[in-house]
Amino acid sequence: MALRSLIAAARDGGDVPEALLAAAPERGGEGLRRLAACWRAGVTVGGGLVVLVDRVAVSLREAEAHRQDVAAQLAGPRATARLLAGLPVLGLSMAAGLGMRPLDFLFGGPAGAACLVVGIALDGCGLWWTRRLVTRAERA
């Protein structure tokens, strides 16, 4: 829908930069916002739009390559966090396989309940901390 208004603005002599800004989503719309700035500069100064658009394209390619590089570097920490989050289930399964009945301990008394609560809290904190680190690394 937003691109239709952009096409109509370009075809009918409307305000193309404003249509570009309106079509740009909040997240991931930096390319359209930069294109709107290039269009304004081209119209105002009369400069070559092709040169400006080529520079925008190069900078967007570099930014995308950087995002992909960061995502590849963060794949290991994400996989580690998933593995660590699943280890308590593996431990319970192993203990049950050895005949130790861990669920009876965890749900059978105050000491087991305390261990369960502390374990869930620590696991949750670890997941939260890892997500926080990954999010901060993606922003930087």
N, C-alpha and C positions, 0 to 999 in steps of 0.2 A: 504494500500500500504506500509506504514512504517513497519507494522508488518511482511510483507513478506520479506523485507530486513533483519529484525531481525532474522527471522527463517532461512533464507539462511545463515546468518553469523554464527549462532549457529551450523547449520548442516555442513557447509563447513570449519569450523575452522577459521572463520574470526574474526574481532574485534567486539565482542559482546557488550562491553561497549559503543563503538562509535555508534553502531546500536541502542542501547537503548537511547542514548542521541539524536540521529537523530529522533527517534520515539516519543520522549517526546514533547508534545505540550508546547507552551510558558506558557499558563495558565492551571494549573491543572496537569502538568506533573512531579510534584516533586517526585512521587512514582517511575517513571522510572529513573529519575536522581539519586535517592538514590540507586536504584537497580544497576545502572551502577557503582556507587562508591563501592557497596558491591562486585560486580563481579571483579572489579579491585583489591580490597583488597584481595579477595580470591585467585586470580591468582598470585598476587605479593607476598603475605606473605604465602600463602598456608593454610590459616585458613579455618575454617568451614563456608561454604556459608549459610548453613541452619540457623545457629545462627544469622548471620547478617540479613538475610532476615526476620526472625521472629521478630527481633527488629524493622526493617523498617515497617513491617506489624502492629505491636503494635503502633508505633508512628503515622502511617497514620490513624489507627482507632481512636486514641485519637484526632488527628487533625480534622477528619470528625465529631466526636461527638461534638467538640468545635464549628465547623462551624454551625452545626444544632442547638446547644444551642443559639448561637448568633442570628441565623435567627428567632428562636422562640421568643427571647426577643425583637427583632426588629419588630415583626409583629404588635404589638400595636401601636408604633409610625407611622408605615407606614399606618395603617388603619386610624389613627387620621389625618394624612396629607391628605389622600384621602377625608375624611369627610369634613375637613376644606376647601379643594379646591372646593367642591361642594356646600358649604353653600351659596355663592352668588347667585347661580342659584335657590336654594330653597327660598331665600329671595325675589328674583324677582318674582318667581311664587306666593308666598304668597301675595305680594303687588298687583300683577295683579288680584289675586283672590278676594281681598278686593276692587277692582275697582279703585286703585290709579294710574294706567297707568304709571309704572316706566320707561318703554322704551321711552315714550314721553319725560319724564324729562331728561333721560340720553342722548338722541340724539337730544333734542329740543333746547338746548342753551349752552352757554359756561360753566355755573356752572355744568350742568349735565355731559357735556363732561369731565370737570376736575375731577368730582367724578368718572366717568367711568375709566379714565386713571389711577388715583391714586389707585382705587380699583383693577384694573387688575395688576398694578405694585406691590402692596402689596401682592396680592395672588400669583403672580409669585415669589416674593422674599421669601415668606413663603415656597413654594414648593421647591425652590432651596436650602434654608437653611436646610429643613428637609432632602432632598436627600444628602446634604453634611454631615450632622451629621450621617446619616445611613451609608454612604460610609466609613467615618472615623471609625465608630464603627466596621464595617466588617473587615477593614484592621487590626485593633488592635486585 
